[in-house]
Amino acid sequence: MGVKDGSRSSRPGGVVRGLRRGVKGRLVGQRQLFIPPSDYSYVALDVETTGLDPRRDRVVQVGLVTADVDLVVTWEGSAVLDPQCDIPAETSAIHGLRSSDVQGAMTFEMLAPWLSSVLEGRRIVGHNLGFDLAFLEHEYARCGLGPPSIAAQLDTLALARSQLPHQRSYRLTELAQALNLQIERAHDACFDALLSLDLLRYLERESSPDR
């Protein structure tokens, strides 16, 4: 547990907020779950996992960024989770989380009620969002729970392919580089969620009739 200040916390555990944007949070209980502001319309979401199959693999990090109706960030945070299984070395090489890093962290079952309260009734943003939602659906099912009801899904991968048909790559970081969007750290759930929100903002600006 601990506050996320742009580098990985040395202690596993709860949801932590980023100080980079000066967004305030509130502690709840012993696991340091921060409650985001209530006045938000969008939640950008990203998960890091132990593999690519949601039926077999598990979530090891959830990143969330909330934004108002104008896509202005109001809160950001991430949770590192104990998947209760080993993280393969080839997967750790991608997102940097090893089994030893997450041992003793909260489980998804502990996170689930809080996560549902953040996502319920909101517009969810993500890059290849179906991947993230499939993993969450299976994690909820393992807990004997249904996933939260969301207002809309905004997949920036699908939107980018539709609006920017001549890009060489639609991978999030490569697309962001091509569009001159700021990349802070790839394959960290919170920063990837933030980047997908930046991409949505870019796409909406480019498609605006007032442009």
Stockholm file with secondary structure:
# STOCKHOLM 1.0

chainA/1-211         MGVKDGSRSSRPGGVVRGLRRGVKGRLVGQRQLFIPPSDYSYVALDVETTGLDPRRDRVVQVGLVTADVDLVVTWEGSAVLDPQCDIPAETSAIHGLRSSDVQGAMTFEMLAPWLSSVLEGRRIVGHNLGFDLAFLEHEYARCGLGPPSIAAQLDTLALARSQLPHQRSYRLTELAQALNLQIERAHDACFDALLSLDLLRYLERESSPDR
#=GR chainA/1-211 SS CCCBSSSCCSSCCSEEEBTTTTCCCCCCTTTTCCCCCSCCCEEEEEEEESSSCTTTCCEEEEEEEEECTTCCEEEEEEEECCCSSCCCHHHHHHHCCCHHHHTTSCCHHHHHHHHHHHHTTSEEEETTHHHHHHHHHHHHHHTTCCCCCCSEEEEHHHHHHHHCTTCSCCSHHHHHHHTTCCCSCTTCHHHHHHHHHHHHHHHHHHHCTTC
#=GC SS_cons         CCCBSSSCCSSCCSEEEBTTTTCCCCCCTTTTCCCCCSCCCEEEEEEEESSSCTTTCCEEEEEEEEECTTCCEEEEEEEECCCSSCCCHHHHHHHCCCHHHHTTSCCHHHHHHHHHHHHTTSEEEETTHHHHHHHHHHHHHHTTCCCCCCSEEEEHHHHHHHHCTTCSCCSHHHHHHHTTCCCSCTTCHHHHHHHHHHHHHHHHHHHCTTC
//
